[in-house]
Amino acid sequence: MFDLSSKFNTFYSNHVVLSGVEQKNLNEKKKINIDRLEDGLIEYNNEKKTNYQFVDDIVQGSMAMSTVTQNDKNEYDIDVAIIFDKENIPEGTTAVKNIVEDALRRKCKQFNTEPEALTNAVRVEYADGYHIDFAVYRRYKNFWDVYEYEHCGSQWRRRDPRAITNWFNSKNATTDGKIRTVVRLLKMFCKSRSGWLMPGGLIQSALVEECIQEKERIDETFYYTIKAIRDRLQFNKEVYNPVDASISLLMTNKDVQKVSNLYSRLITYINKLDVLFKDNCTAVQAISAWNDFFNHSYWAAFITESAENRAVTKSFTTSPYMVLVDAMVEWKPNAKIPLRNIGGRLPKGKTVYFKATPNFKDFDVITWEVQNTGDECGTDTNHIQTGNYIHETTRYRGTHTMTCRVYRKGTELCRQQIKVNIR
C-alpha cells in the first residue's frame, strides 16, 4: 500500500481530531444548559408547589467517547443523561419529559427554537447548529441495594447510562487507541457528503470495534478495518447493542437503509483506493484517491484546479453585470433571520425567502434553478422558478443549490449561487 502516512497523519491531527478549544466550548455549553435546567426546575417547583430535582448528570455519546470530529462542526450533538430518583417523579414518560421541557423553556427564552420533548430526549437547539439532548433516566435500588437505571423513551426501558461509554473506552484501551482513531476517520467519511444518510456514531463504533485491524501505520489500520467492515456487511447488515446483544441498534427502516448505504458506499470508495496497491502508484495518484474518499479540502489543496474551471470562473467574475441575492429564513412564525447568520445546517420544515437584486434594470427575466441532492430526494425534485422573489421549504437532508440567473433577450448576463444546507 502506497505510504502516504505522513500526510495522512497531518490530516488526522489537524482536520479530524477536535481541538482543545472546541472541546472546551462543548463542555461550557453542556454546563450552561445543565445550570439552566437546574434553575428552571427550581422556578417550576416554586410555581407548581412540587419538588422535582435531578440527582446526577452524565455525559454520553461521542463527547463521552471522545469521537467528536471537526467534520461535525456546527452540528455538534451533546448528549447528557439527567437522572432522577424514581420516587421523585411521575410514572408516565411523557409527563416527565414535559417537566424537563417546561423547566428548560423558562431559561431558554432567547433561543430561536424553544426546547422540545422528543421521543428519547429533550432537545435544546442553537441557531448555529449545536444541539444538546437531555436523555432522562430514573434510578431505584434493587433487592441487593444496588441502583438500577431506566431510560425515559416511549416507555421506561432498563438501560445503564454509563454502559456504552465504559464498553467503548475499555475496548479502545486494548488497541492502544486505534479503535477511536478509526471511528473518527470513519465519521469523517460518513459525513463527507452532506446529502448522505449514514449510520450514527454508535453503529459505526460497534462495527469498528468488531472489525478492527491493527497495523503499524494509521492509514493501513483505517483501510484494512473499513475493508473488513465492508466484507462483514456483505453477509450480515444487522448491528446489535454492544452491551446487550439482544437489542438491535437498527430501530427503524431508516436505520436499516443507513447501514445499507454505508455498505454500498464502502464498496464504491474502497475501490477508488485500489490505485494505492499498484507498483507504479505515484504520490499524486495516492493523494487524489484519498481526496475522492474523504472529499476534504485538505486533500483537494494538493490538486491543481483545472484550466477549464479557471476559465469559467474568470468569464463571470470579469462581467460588469451582477446580481445580489438575499436569503431570509423564517425560523419561527413571523420571525425571519438572514441565512448567512445561521452557522449550522437548517432543520427541515423551514421556509427560506430569496430576493434577487441585479445592478442593472434592463433585464427580461430572472430564473431560479433549484437542485436538490442527497439520499432523501430524487432528481424529480429539481425545478425552476421565475421572478425577483421566491420561497422554498427545507424538505430534504443535504446540500442544495439555488442558482439565480438574470437574462436579457435570452442571454445570461450574470448569476449567483447560494447553497442551503439541511440536516
Order of alpha helices (4+ residues) and beta strands (2+ residues): alpha-alpha-beta-alpha-beta-alpha-beta-beta-beta-beta-beta-alpha-alpha-alpha-alpha-beta-beta-alpha-alpha-alpha-alpha-beta-beta-beta-beta-beta-beta-beta-beta
